[in-house]
Amino acid sequence: MADEALLARVNAGIADGSCTNVGGAAVDRPLEEGLVREDRQVVSPVRDDIPVLLVEEGIRVAGE
């Protein structure tokens, strides 16, 4: 699971409009939970308690 600091960084990018997913689409819905990939480069959102594990829906994490 993504920790609070990582979620805050991702959500800050979502809030300022600079966050895109791996598929290139803008992310406009803040994350409450996320599963972070082992290399900490991508966060998969968890929506309604269901992990979204589609590769193109993953959110790249800058600066990790």
URZI-V325120 format. One line per field, one symbol per residue. ss: DSSP state (H for helix, E for strand, L for the rest). burial: # if it has 16 or more other ideal C-beta (glycine too) atoms within 10 Angstrom, else .. Layout:
# URZI-V325120
ss = ???
burial = ???
This chain:
# URZI-V325120
ss = LLLHHHHHHHHHHHHLLLLEELLLLELLLLLLLEEELLLLLEEEEEELLEELLLHHHLEELLLL
burial = .#...##.###.##....#.#.....#...#..#.#.....#####.....#....###.#...
